[in-house]
Amino acid sequence: MRTLLRVIVDVTAGNKAVADGSLAQTMKSTMDKLKPEAAYFCAFEGNRSCFIVFDMKDTSEIPGIAEPFFAKFNAKVEFTPVMNAEDLQKGLQSL
């Protein structure tokens, strides 16, 4: 299922993680693991944030994806099923 992963990193934890290199390392390992369709990085609500669209094959993947962000960066993590334009058209045609 196409899924949007939103991660909002705590400022204090993020500052430490940038300084010690763990933010870059965790983002690289996450990108390697998820092989995302798209990934965007920005300041959101005043915090370092990322928005990653990837294919979640099973919900059992959630802990393995989320826990590093919780544990290392005191991050807020959300998973949301999303559609692209083709998916939306297909869904609307079935109405």
C-alpha positions in Angstrom: 0.0 0.0 0.0 1.3 3.4 -0.9 2.0 5.1 2.4 3.1 8.6 3.5 5.6 8.6 6.4 5.8 11.9 8.2 8.6 12.4 10.7 9.0 15.5 12.8 12.2 15.6 14.7 12.5 17.3 18.1 14.8 20.3 17.8 17.1 19.5 20.8 17.4 15.8 19.8 17.9 16.8 16.2 20.7 19.3 17.0 22.5 16.5 18.9 21.9 14.0 16.0 23.2 16.4 13.4 26.3 17.0 15.5 27.1 13.3 16.1 26.1 12.2 12.6 23.3 9.9 13.6 20.6 11.9 11.8 22.4 11.5 8.4 23.1 7.8 9.2 19.5 7.0 10.2 18.0 8.9 7.2 20.4 7.0 4.8 19.5 3.6 6.3 15.8 4.5 6.2 16.0 5.5 2.5 17.9 2.3 1.7 15.4 0.2 3.5 12.2 1.8 2.1 13.4 2.6 -1.4 10.8 5.4 -1.5 8.8 6.6 -4.5 9.5 10.2 -3.3 11.2 11.8 -0.3 11.1 15.5 0.8 12.9 17.2 3.6 12.0 20.5 5.1 11.3 22.6 8.2 7.7 21.9 9.3 6.2 23.4 12.4 9.7 24.7 13.2 11.3 21.3 13.3 13.4 19.2 10.9 11.0 17.0 9.1 10.7 14.5 6.3 7.8 13.3 4.1 8.5 9.9 2.5 6.2 8.0 0.1 6.9 4.3 0.0 5.2 1.0 -0.6 4.3 -0.6 2.8 3.8 -4.3 2.1 2.6 -5.2 5.7 1.7 -3.2 8.7 4.2 -5.3 10.7 6.8 -3.0 9.1 5.7 0.0 11.2 7.7 -0.7 14.4 11.0 -1.3 12.5 10.5 2.0 10.6 9.2 4.2 13.5 11.3 3.1 16.5 14.6 4.5 15.4 13.0 7.9 15.0 11.2 7.7 18.4 14.3 6.4 20.2 17.0 8.5 18.6 15.3 11.8 17.8 12.2 12.0 20.1 10.3 12.4 16.8 6.6 12.5 16.0 5.9 9.8 13.4 2.8 9.2 11.3 1.9 6.7 8.7 -1.0 7.6 6.3 -2.3 5.6 3.3 -2.2 7.8 0.2 -3.2 7.7 -3.5 -1.6 9.1 -6.6 -3.8 10.7 -9.3 -4.2 7.3 -11.1 -5.4 5.7 -7.9 -7.9 8.5 -7.3 -9.3 8.2 -10.8 -9.7 4.5 -10.4 -11.5 5.0 -7.1 -13.8 7.6 -8.4 -14.8 5.5 -11.4 -16.0 2.8 -9.1 -18.6 5.1 -7.5 
